[in-house]
Amino acid sequence: MLQIHNSLTGRKEAFTPIVPGQVRMYVCGMTVYDYCHLGHARMLIAFDVVRRHLAASGYAVTFVRNITDIDDKIIKRAQDNGEPMQALTERFIRAYHEDCEALGVARADYEPRATEYVPQIVTMVQRLIEKGYAYVGDNGDVYYAVARFEPYGQLSGKRLADLRAGARIEVDESKRDPLDFVLWKAAKPGEPSWESPWGPGRPGWHIECSAMSVELLGEHFDIHGGGMDLKFPHHENEIAQTCAACGSKFVNVWMHNGFVRVDDEKMSKSLGNFFTVREVLEWVRDPEVVRYFMINSQYRGPINYTPENLAQADAALERLYLALRSVDPVEPAPRTAATERFVAALDDDFNTPVAIAELQSLAREINTAKAAGERARAAAGAGELRALGRRIGLLEQDPEAFLRKQPKRQARASATAGGEDTGAAPAMAVLDDAQIEALIAERAAARKAKNFKESDRIRDLLAANGVLLEDQPGGKTLWRRG
């Protein structure tokens, strides 16, 4: 039975969907004013794995991942750039979709944008005012009265008294309580706005997700996910808003993925160790390496990014593709004890490191079978390995295509105090596929003529250019970049 760690209760629980056989799931997505960074990639990949495993387990999954296309950062970036806000958001939405595609992250069933749900947001804010959970401030903003919601802090474990003791409030602030948060912001000159019963304005950030999730999944649904940094205040505020407005439980299971650290430090622009997905993809032979790196850690824990760890992920993924090389996988794939262990690992709160260990064990068994000439056993293992890999978004490429890709320069993940790159590997000369094939043909001719000195020279030349050869029975030579 599937067990999921519920952030709301702080323990692993058996998952029971509200409607048998169906899962309704909402994950907080991107605020589109810049490119996705490594932390976003962690969230996207983690919940893509969750979705894939739920679907593979037989559930009909309705998956919603929103886009925030209106907030303070977006407005400021558009103003700084001197461009319309919509032009900015559309550009970064396209970039976001490109990054998702590269990382093997499937599109959500629904991808609501905040600007498309303003009527639903206004309706929910009005309901909160009518129920006494919200009020209009002197400045025209609408605030949520946190003290009115008795369970506030149930997700994060924070107490109102402690929060209030550490809060700061400006003299001219219109809040009744320093902990109150904005639901609707009154229009300011030059900013986009929509009409509302309280005058023109725009939504606050927290209310967007409440309105969109309720509209698309209902007032009570199964799973809500997002990064650990969203637990407080964003998800805490979502609970307060939605439960107060709808009078329902809202969400059964809350899931939060852990942070990405860089060289054991928090990733931040100020430390010079902040990396976008696009930057990191320039340093690997294939985006699947980044996905493997992320999945090789359990989603709830922290993950440490270093060039060495990324290189290890590349080598580990290469081992899987090498096992699949020169084997025709059996389809449909057989289901052995390896599959049972793999599925059991994912059923244990999506324990992907244990699941990946099963993939590596299968790869070793395939290699043993290949070495022994047991092609049927190798083919059966390859079919199972491919099927399990696909369940978590791996091993979907042709092995030869992956192995022939040029490993890219492993750029240093952290800078020195002087801002210099201290860990750059020297770039290798690059031979294209046609040049490599021509040299392999020359080597084959030299071997046939028993000119082993020339044969060895060509092999050494290819090796110096990062091309490794594998001579097969019957005279065929396979190659890969390494």
N, C-alpha and C positions, 0 to 999 in steps of 0.2 A: 504494500500500500504506500502511496506517495505521502511523504512527510515533508512539511515546509516549516521553516523557522518563521514564526509570526512575530514581527517587531512589536505588535500591540501587546502581546502576552509575554514576550521574551523567552519563548520556548518553542521547540519543535512540536508540531501537531499533525495528526492525520488529516489529510485534505479531504473534505467532503463538499462537493459543489452544491450550491443552492438548488439548482435544477439538475437532476441526475443526467450525467453524460454531457453537460454543457459547462463551459467556463467563460465568464465575462471578466475581462482583465483590462485595466487602465494603467499606463505608464507615463510619467511626466517626461515630455520630450524636450526639444530645443527652444531656446530663446534666440531668434535668428538675427543677430547683429554682427556675428563673426563666424569664423570657421570652427568646426568641431575640434576639440582637443582630446587628449588621451583619456581624460576622465569621462567625457561623453562616450568615447568608444567603449569603455568598460561597461557603462550602463546599457548601451545599445546591444552589445554582444551578449551580455548576461541575460537580458530578458528575451532576446531572440532565442537563446538556448532553452529558456523556460517555456516559451511558446512552442518551440519545435517538439520538446519532450511531451508536453501536454497533448499536442495533436497526435504524435506517434503513439501515445497511450490510449488513443481512442476518443478523446474529448473533442467536441465541436467547440472550437475556441473563437470567441469574438474579441479581437485585440484592438485597443485604441491607444494611440500614442500622439499626443497633441503637439501643436506648434504655437508658441507664444510669439505673435507678430505685432504686439503693441506693448511697450513698457518704457520706462525712463531711459534705459540704455539704448534702446532702438531709436528713440526720438533724438537723443543727444548725438549718436553716431551719424544719423542722417543729416542733422544740422551741421555737424562738423565737416561732413563730406560735401555739403551743399547740394544734396540730392533729395528727391522725394522719398518719403519713408517707404512707400510700397516698392520702389525700385530697389532699395537696400534689402528689404526682406525677401523679395523674389529672388535676388541674386544669391543670398545665403541659403534660401530653401533649396535652390538648385544644387548648390555645393553640398549641402547636407545629404540630399538624395544620392549624389555621386559618391560621397564617402560611405554611406550605408551600402550601396551596391558593391563597392570595392571590398568592404569587410564581410560581405555575405549576409547582411542584415536585411531581412525581407520587409517590404512595405507593410504598414499596419492595415488592418481592414478598414479602419477609419482614421483619418489624420486631420482632426478639426483644428481650425485656426481661430484664435481668440476673436479676431475682428469679424468673423462670420457668425458669432454666437452672442453678440451684444444684446439682442432682445431677450434671450434666455437669462443672461447675466442680470439685466435690469429687473426681470421678473423675480429672480431669487433675492436680490437686494431688497426689493419692495416687500417681499414676504418676511424677510428678517426684520424690517422696520415695523411691520404690522404686528409681529409677534413679540416685539420689545427687545430684540437682540441687537438692534442697530439704531443709529440716530444720525441726524444731519448736523454736522458741526457748523460753527459760526463762519467758517471759511468756505462753506458749500460742499466740502467733502462729506462722504457718508462713511461712518466708522462702525466696526463691530465691537460691541461691548463685551469684552472677554469675561469680565466678572459674572455676567449673566449665565455663562455656560459652566455649570458646576464641574463637569468631568475634564475641563481644560487641563492639559498636561498628561493625559493618560497614555499617549503614544511615546512622548519623549521622556517621561518620568520627571518632568520639571514641576515645581510647586509655584503657585501664583505669588505667594509671599516672597519667595526667593527671587523670582523674576522682577517683582516690583521693587525690591530693595536695590537691585542693580540697574534699574531703568533710569533713563534721563529724559527730561521733557523740556522743550523750549518754552520761554515765557509766553510767546504768542500762539502756542499750540492750541488747537481747537479740540483736542481729545479730552474726554472726561477722566480718563485713566491712562497713564503712560503706556500700558500694555495693549490698549485698543489699537486695532489696525484698520487700514483703509480698505473699503469695499468699492468705492466710486470716487474718482478724483475730479474735482471741478475743473472746467476748461481753463487753460492758460493761453495767453496770446501766442499765436504761431504754432500751437499744438493741435493734432487731430482730435476731433470730439464727436460725440453722438448725443442725440437728445435723450433726456430722461425726465422723470417727474421732479427731479431736483435741479434741473437745468442742464445745459450741455456739459459733457465731461467724457471720461473714459474709465474703463474698468481698472480696479486694483489687480495685482498679480494673483493673489490667492483665490479670489472668487472665480477666476476664469476656469480653473480645473474643476471646481465643484459644479459649475453650470454645465460644462461640456460633458463630464462623466455621467451626470444624472440624465442629461438629454439622450445620450447614446447607449447607456448601459442600464439605466433605471436607478431608483433611489437606494437600492441595496444590491451590491454585486460582489463577486468572489475575491478578486485580487487587485490590489493597488501597489504599484512599484515605483522605484526611483532611486536616485543616489542617496547615500547616507547623509549628505549635506542638506537634503530636503526634509528630513524628519522633523526638524524644528527650524524655523516656525512654519514652513509652507504646509507640510502635511498635517501638522497639529491644527493649523488654521482651517484647512479643508474639512477636517472632522468637525470642528466647532460650527462652521458655516452650514455644512450639509445636514448634519444631525439636527441642528436648530431649525433649519428651513423646512426639512422634509419630515422630521419626527421619526426617522428610521435609523437603523444601525449603520448604514452607509457601506462599510467594507468589512468582509470577514477576515481576510488575511492581508497584512501589510508586509511588503518585502523591500529590503534596502541593500543595494550593493556597496561594497567597501571602496575606499579611496585608492587612487593611484599615487604612489610616491616615486620620486626620481632620485636615485642614489641615496635612498633612505631619508630623503627630505621631502617636505610637502611641495607639490608642484605649484609654482607661482611665477608670475612675470617678473616680480621684483627680485627673485633669486636667479633669474636667467635660466631657469630649467623648465620653462613652459613650452610644450610642444603640441602643435596641431596634428591631426591625423595625417594631413597631407605631407607634412614634414617627415613624419616617421615612415610613411610609405615610400619616400624617396631613398630610404636607407635599407630596405629589404628587397629580396628578389621577387616577392609576391605578397600581396595583402593578406593571404591566408596565414602567413607567418605571424602577423600581428594578432589574428584571431586565435591561433594556437597558443600564443603567449598569454592572452587574456584568459582563455578557457583553462589553462593549466593551473590556475589558482581558483579556489572555491569562491563563489561570487560575494559572499558576505565579508571575507577577510580583506586586508589591504594587499596591494600588489606592488612590488618594487620594480620599477623600470630602470634598466641599465643596458648599455650596448651588449654587455656579456650575456645578460639574460635573454635578450632578443636573438643573439647569435645561437644560444642554446636551443631556443624554440625553433630556429631555422634548421638546425642539425637534427632535432627530434622529428620534425615534420618530414625532413628528407628521408629519414630511416623508414617512415611509413610508406612513402612513395617508392622507395627502392624495393621494398618487399612486394609491392604491387606490380613492379616492372616485369615485363615478359610473361605475365600470367593472365589468362582469360578468366575473370571472376565468374563463378557459378551464380546464375540468377534463375529463380529467386534464391536469395542467400539462405544457407542453412542456419539453423538456430541451435547453437551448442551451449554448453555451460558458460562460455565466454560472454555470450549475449545475455544470459541470465544475470551474470555478475555485473555487466555493464549497465543494464536496466536497473538493477538493485542500487547501484551507486547513484544514478540520477534520481531514483525514487527517494534516496536519503538526502533530501534538501539540495538536490542538483549538485552532487559531489563530483564535479567534472574532473578533478585530478585523479581520482580513483578510476573513473571511466576511461580516461586517457591511458592510464597504466594498462588497462585491459587491451587497448588498441596496440600498444607497444608489445605486449605479450603475444598477441595474435601475429604481429609482424615477425617476431622471432620464430614462431612455429611455421610460418610460411617459408621463411628463409631455410629452416631445417629441412622442410619437405622439398624445396627446390634443390638443395644440395644433394639430397638423397635420390633425386630423380623421380620423386613421387608427385607427378604433375596433377593428378586428380585431387590429392590432399591439399596441394598448394592452391589450386583453383577454388576449392571449397573455402579454405581459409581466407583467400582474397575476396571472395564474395561477401563473407561475413564481415571482414574488416571494412570494406567499402560501405556496406549498409549501416554499420554502427557509426562510422565517421560522418556519413551524411546526416545522421540523426542529430548531430551537434554542429553541422555546417562545415565539416572538413572532408578532404579527399574526394572532392567533386570534379577534379581536373584529370586529364589524361596524364599518367605518370611521366611520359617522355616530355610532354609540354612543360610540366613543372620543373623537371630536373634539368632541362636545357635553358632555363631562364638564368640570366646573368645575376649572380649575387651582387647586390649594390654595396657601395661604401657604407660601413657601419660608423655613422657619425657619432661623436661623443654626446651623451645625454646631459652632461652638466659642464658648465664653463668654469674656468678658473677665475680668480678674483679680477684678473686683468681682462677677462672676457675672451681669452684665446681658447681655441679648440685644441685640447691636449691629447685626445685619444683617437685621432683620425688615422685610419689604416691607409697605406699608400694605394693609390688606384692602380689596377692591373691593366695591361693592354687588353683590348677587346677584339676578339675575332668574331665575325658574324657566322651564322650557321653554314653558309655556303663555303666559306673558307675552311671551316672545321671539317666539313664533309670531304672537301678536296684533299686536305692533308691526310685524313683517314684512308682515302682511296690510294694516295701515294704510299702510305705505310703498308697497306695490304699488298700493293704491287712489290714493294721492297721485300716483304716477308716471303712472298711467292718465289721471288728470285733468290731467296736465302741471303739477302743483303741485310743482315741483322743490325749492322752498325747504323745504316740509314734508318732502319725501322725504329731503333732505339732513339736516334736523334729526333725523329718526328714526334715520338711519344713524349720525349722530354720537352720539346718545344711546346706541345699542346699543354703539358702539365704546368709549364712556366706561365702560360696564359690562362690558367685556371680551368683547364679542360681535362677531365679524368676519363680514361678509357676502361672498358670492361669487355674483354674478349670472350665470346660465347662459343659453345661447341658448334662445329660446322663452319667456323670461319667468320661469323658475323661479329661486328664490333659495335657495342653500344657506347654512348658518351653522355656525359653530363657536366655541367659547370659546377665547380666546387670552391 
